[in-house]
């Protein structure tokens, strides 16, 4: 994952993470009342011929996105191994 910042991102952007291809379709920046920045990221995951439905993650920064993506990729791999139809 070679992205450095979420703000100047022009989607769609695809990259490999943990042997999966992640495609980011939209990034929306939000600012809370206390001044904290959050990003609403719309994406999907592809592993081999399996593709997840698009879903969104709310993240603080790129490090938080990577951490949450690793969890989502693990869940998706488990669903594939269990034979869940998507």
C-alpha positions in Angstrom: 0.0 0.0 0.0 1.9 3.0 -1.3 -0.7 5.7 -0.6 0.5 8.6 1.6 -2.6 10.7 2.2 -6.3 10.2 1.7 -7.2 13.9 0.8 -5.7 14.3 -2.7 -7.0 10.8 -3.8 -8.8 10.7 -7.1 -10.8 7.5 -7.2 -11.0 4.8 -8.4 -7.7 3.6 -7.0 -6.7 -0.1 -6.7 -3.9 -1.6 -4.7 -2.8 -4.9 -3.3 -3.0 -5.7 0.4 -2.6 -9.1 2.0 -3.0 -10.9 -1.4 -6.3 -9.1 -2.1 -7.0 -6.2 -4.5 -8.7 -3.3 -2.8 -10.5 -0.7 -5.0 -11.4 2.7 -3.5 -14.3 4.3 -5.3 -15.0 7.4 -3.1 -13.4 9.3 -0.2 -15.5 11.9 1.6 -13.8 14.1 4.2 -15.8 15.1 7.3 -14.8 17.4 10.2 -16.3 17.0 13.6 -17.3 19.9 15.9 -14.1 19.4 17.9 -12.0 19.8 14.7 -11.1 16.2 14.2 -11.0 15.0 10.6 -12.6 11.7 9.5 -12.9 10.1 6.1 -15.8 8.0 4.8 -14.2 5.6 2.3 -16.4 3.5 -0.1 -14.5 0.4 -1.4 -14.7 -3.2 -2.3 -12.3 -6.2 -2.0 -11.4 -8.8 -4.7 -9.7 -12.1 -4.0 -9.3 -14.3 -7.0 -12.7 -14.5 -8.7 -14.5 -13.5 -5.6 -15.6 -9.8 -5.2 -17.2 -8.3 -2.1 -20.1 -5.9 -2.4 -19.2 -2.3 -2.0 -19.0 -1.2 1.6 -17.8 1.8 3.5 -15.3 2.4 6.3 -15.0 5.5 8.6 -11.3 6.1 9.2 -9.1 8.8 10.8 -6.1 8.4 8.6 -4.3 6.0 6.3 -2.9 4.0 9.2 -6.4 3.5 10.5 -7.6 2.5 7.0 -4.9 -0.1 6.6 -5.7 -1.6 10.0 -9.5 -1.8 9.3 -8.9 -3.2 5.8 -6.8 -6.1 7.2 -9.7 -7.0 9.4 -12.2 -6.8 6.5 -9.9 -8.8 4.2 -9.7 -11.5 6.9 -13.5 -11.6 7.3 -13.9 -11.9 3.5 -11.3 -14.7 3.3 -13.2 -16.6 6.0 -16.5 -16.1 4.2 -14.9 -17.6 1.0 -13.5 -20.6 2.9 -16.9 -21.2 4.5 -18.6 -21.2 1.0 -20.8 -18.1 1.6 -22.4 -17.0 -1.7 -21.9 -13.3 -2.4 
